């Protein structure tokens, strides 16, 4: 009864533990994949290109990254013993690891990156057992600000997608903008007025419609599908592994940053899924991050962490089922083994992604605002919100602001989410609560009166 009341209160069609039928899970699982797939493959693409990997190695790394993301997602969403948060959390490689991976790879190659990935994962596993003291630092004023920042910092990404993609010759063209706006309208209409699966799968349907429209317009390139092999099974340590202390040190700041981001992301998922993300559950989620990263290294990929992009799907589609996320993980594993299917999804035109991205990421920001609406907006809290969002968005829009900082600090503050989170955490500790000040003033007056 309690679960039903919660679902009604927040208008969820499927709660965290609800298990839709197989077809529904597959459709909703693909919806999660479509939202995350670009992020999952772009990191190995950037690293492979920067380090000059040959086409065979690049393809192997990308397939391994997809497979590792699927394994990590299953572990995170389904849970294995005490490992995994058991909420609808999608996993993949984060941009935070691009810089350290390139710096390590330029000296030790892919084996050095794999070694640092595995060793660094044990650092995050250790951190997962110290979540309880960390969770005390995440009251609603902090979590609301972080959730809001997750959405706001991703808005520029969706706008770039809507315009055609960064570096595109047709960036901002009327055709690209029209397609993205059409997809956005279709998505909004289905989400608001659709019934059953039409509403739940509004993101997926909007993307499929946009994809089909783009084919006759010549915006879909099928060459990657033709060139991709049918089956590709990543081999354990196919290119070797090198364990080096200097490589590990380069990865530690990135692992610390993603630990902070994972805590914020899991808290955000809890907010929109009506789940109490206590310290034990969040710790299990961070532990799954570490274990997933070990699997990533073993199959020849990079560290795995929670994907904030997918948080917006939950309040928008009203589907918070962990079983849907598990299905997304299974589908990712399949895609990792069959590169042609992966290439087909990767061919989704950028304007189509932009159309749904604007709605998804805006929804995340709105969820953060909803959390903050329950916080007393006194002078102290207003300063925390303003400064955290200001600096978080500042480094997002003007990344050159931190270009002269030491490399380690650049890695920490290059993400608007991590910057805003750290600022909110620090200010929440440093700035005394007005209520506490009032109590102290009253005690002082009573002492003086006595």
N, C-alpha and C positions, 0 to 999 in steps of 0.2 A: 504493500500500500504506500509505503514511504517513497519507493522509487517512482510510482505512478504520479504521486503528488508533485514530486520534483520535476518530472517531465512536463506535467501540465503547467507548472509555474513558469517554466522557461520555454514552453512550446517546442520541446524536442520531440521529433517523431521517433527516433531511436536513441535510447539512453546508452550509457557506456557498456552495460552488460547485455543489452538487447541484441539478438542474433537474427538479422533479416534472412530471407530465403536466399539460396545460392545465386540466382540470377541478379537479384538486387545487390548482393554483396559484390559481385563481379562488376556491375555497372558503377556502383559507388566507389569501388576500389580503383577502377580506371580513372575516375574523376580525381582522386588523390594523386595518382601517378601523373596525369596530365599537368596538374598544378606544380608538381615537384620535379618533373623529368628534366626540364631545362637546367635547373640548378644542379641536379645529380651529375649530368654529363659535362657541364661547362667547366667545372674545376679540373677534371682529368684532361679535357681538351686544352685548356690554358697551360697547364703544367707540361703536357706532352709537347705542345708547340714551342714553349719557352726553352725546353731542354733539348729540342731537336730529335725527339724520338722518331724512328722510322715508322711508316704506315702500319706495319704488322704489330709493332710494340704498342703504338697508340691505340689501335683497335682492341688489343688485348687488355690494355689498362681501362678503357672505357667499359668494355663488357664486364670486367672484374668489378668496377665501381658500381655498376647497376646491380650485379649479383650480391655484392657486399651490402648495398643499401637495402635490398630485399631481406637478407638474413637479419640485419640489424633491426629492421622494422618489425619483423616477426617476433624477435626476442623482446623488443621494447613493448609492443602492443599486447602480445599474448602472455608474456611473462614465462620465465623458466626458473622455477624455485623462487629465490629471493631476488632474481634479476628481472628488471622491467617494471615500468610504472603501470602497465595494464590500462592505458588510455589510448585514444586514437592519435598516436604520434608517429609521424613519418620521418624516417632517418635518411641521411645522405652526407656527402662530403661538403664542408663549409669553406667559403672563400678565405676564412681566417688562416687556413693551412696552405694557401697558395704561396705566399712569400717564403715561409720557412722551407717548404718543399722544394722550391726553385733554388734557394741558397744551398740546401743540403745536396740536392740532385746535381748541381753544377760541379760539385767536388766528388761526391761518392756515387753519383748515378742513381738509378731506380733502386738498387739494393740498399743504399744508404737511407733512402726515403722509407722503404719498407721497414728497415730496422728501427728507425726513429718512431715510426707509427706504432709499432708493437711495444717498444719500451715506454713511450709516452702514455700509452693506454693504461699501463699499470699505475702511473701517476694519477690519472683521473679515477681509477678504481679506488685508490687510497683516499682521494678527496671525497668520494661518495659516502664514506663512513664518518665524515665530519659535517654532514649536511644539517644536523640538528642545530648546532650553534649558528650555522649560516642562515637557517630558516628564520631565526629570531630577528634577522636583519631585513626580513621581507614582509612588513605589515602592508595593509591595503594601499597606503600612500605610495609605497615603492612598487608593489606589483601592478597597481593601476597605471602608474607612469611607464613602467617597462612594457606592459601590454600595448599601451597607446603608441609608444615609440616603435614597437615591432611593426605596427601597421603604417605609421607615418614614414619611417625610413625606407619602406618597401614601395611606397607610392611612386617615387621617381623611376624605379625599375619598371613598374607597370606602364608608366607614361612612355618610357623609351620603347617598350614592346609595342604599345599602341601606335607609335610613330613609325614603326618598321624595324626597330633594332638599332643599337648604337653602331655607327659606321656604315649604315645602309645608304646607298645612293639615292634611295627614294624616301629618306627619313622625313617625316612630317608631310608626306604627299597627301592630297585629298583622298586618294584611293585607300591608303593605309588608315587614315583617320576615320573614313566612312565605314570600313570593315570593322574596326574596333568598336565604334559606336553602335553599329548594328548588332554585333555579338553581345555587347553590354545590354542593349535594350531587350534582346531575346532572353537573355539570362534573367534580367529583372522581372520581365513579364511572366516567365514560367515559374520563377521562384515565388512570386506574389499570388498569381492566379491559377497556377497548375495544381493538380490534385495528385496525391500519392507520389509515385516515382517521378512524374513530370516535375514536381517541385524539388524533390530530393536530389535528382540528377540534373538540375537546371544548368549547372556549370558544365557538365559533360556534354549535354545536348547542345548548349550554346557553342561549345568548341567544335563539335562535330559538324554543326550547320555551317559555322565559319570556315572550317576545313574544306567542306564540299564546295562552298562558294568560291574559294580561292583556287581550286583546281582548274576550272575553265579560264580563270584570269591569269593563269601561268605563274602563280605565286608559290606553287608547291613543286619542289625539286625531288624527283624520284630517283636520281642518279645514285644517291647514297644507299637506297634500298636495293638497287640492282647490284652494286659493288659489294654489299655486305654478304658474308657467308651465312649458310642456313643454320649451322650449329657451331657454337664455340664454347668449349668447356675450359675455364681457367684452371691452370695447374698450380699446385701449391709450390710457392717459391720458384716459379718458372724462370725468373731472371735473377735468382739468388737473393741473399739477404746479408746486410752488413750492419753489425751493431757497433756504434761509435758514440762515445760520451758527448763529443762536441755536437753531433747531430741531434742527440737527445735534448741538450740544453737549448738548441734552436727551436725545438718543438714545444718545450714546456710552457712558454707564455701563451701559445695558441691553445693548448689544452686547458689552461686555467681560464682563458677568456671564454671558450666554448662551454666550460662547466658553468660559469655564471649565466651564459645565454640559455643553457639547457634548463637551469633552475627557473629562469624567467619564463621560458617557453612552456614548461610543464605547469607552472602556476597559471599561465594564460589559458592553457587547455582546460585546467581545472575550473577556471572562472566560467568559460563558455560551455563546459560539459556538466556543470553542477556536481563536481566531484571535489571532496575535501582533500586537497593535495598536501597532506601532512608531511613532516620531515622524513618519515620512513618511506613513504611512497615516492617522494622526490629523490631520496637517496637511491632507491632501487632503479629509478629512471637514469640517474647519472651513472650508476653502476652498469646499466645496459649500454650506455654510451661507450664506456671503456671496453666492455666485452665485444661490442660491435666493431670497435676500432681494431681489436686484435684479429677478428675474423677478416676485416678489410685488408690488413697487412698480410695475413696468411695467403689470401687468394690473389694478392698482387695489386691491391687498391690502396686507398688513403684513409685517414681517420673518418669515422662516422659520428654525426651529432644530430640533434633534433632539427627539423625544418620548420621555421616559423611561418613560411608561406602557407602551409596547410592549415594553420590555426583558423584562418578566416573561413574555411569551408564549413566548419562546425556550426557557428551561429547562422551562417547564410543558408545552409541546406537543412539545418536542424537535425543533423545526423552526427551523434557522438559515439557510435558503436565502435568498440575496440576490434570487433570481429571484421568490420569493414577495413580497418587498417591492416589487420593480419592478412586479409585477402589481397590488399595492395602489395604487401610484402611478398606474398606468393607469386603474384603477377610480375613483380620486379625480378624475382629469381628466374622465372620463365623467360622474361625479356633478356636477362643477362646471358642466358644459354642460347637464345635465338636472336642474333644480331639484326636480322631483317625486320623483325617486329619492332625492335628498339629504334631502328633507323626510320621506320614509318611514323612512329610517334614523335621522334626528334624532328621530323619534317613539318611539324605544325607551324604555320606562318606566325611571325612575331605579332602582327596586329590582332590575331585571334587570341593569343595569350594575353595581350594588353587589355582587350575588352572585358575578359573575366577577372583579370588581375586587379583592375581598378576597383571593382566591386568587392573582391575578397579582401584586399589589403585595407580598404576603407572600412570594411566591417570589423576588422581587428582593432583598428584605431578607435572605432565607436565603442567596442567592448571595453577598451581601457577607460574611455570617458565614462562609461556606465559604472565601472568600479570606483572611479574617482568621485562620482556623484554622491557616493555614500560616505565620503570622507569630509570631515569638517574643514572647510576652506578658510582657515585662519591665516595670519601673516606668515607663520612658520611653514605651513604646508604649501602655501602659495609660492613661497621662495623655492622650496624643493621641486615642485612641479615645473615652475618656470625655468629654473637653471638647468635641470636635467634634460628637459625637452629642448631647451635652447642649444645646449652644447651637443646633445645627441644629433639633432638636425643640422647643427653647424658643421660638424665633421663629415656628415653625409653629403651636404651640398657643397662644402668647400674643403675637400680632403687635403689640399695643399697646406692648410692651416697647421698640420702636424708634420709636414715634410722634413723639417729640420730636427725633429726629435730623434733620439737614439732608436735603432731598428727595433729593439725589444719593446719600447714604449709605443712605437708606431703600430706594431702588431696588436697591442692591447687596445689602443684608442682609434684604430682605423675603422672599426665598426661603430656606427651610431648607437646600436643597441647596447654594446658593452660599455661605451662611453657614458651614455645616459644612466645605465644601471649602476655603474660605479659611483657616479656623481650623486645619484639618489641615495645609495647606501651610505656614503660618507656624510652627506648633509643630514640624513635622518639620525645619524649618531651624534654629529657635532652640534646641530641646532636643537636646543632644549625645547621640549613640548611646552606650549603656553600654559596648559593645565598644570603641569608640574611646577612651572614658575609661580602660578597663582597660589598653589598650595604652600610653596616655600614662603611667599610673601605673607600669607595669612599666619603661618607659624611664627614668622618674625614679628608680626604685629602683636600676636598673643604674648610672645616673650617680653616685648617692650611694655605691654600693658601690665603684665605681672610684676 
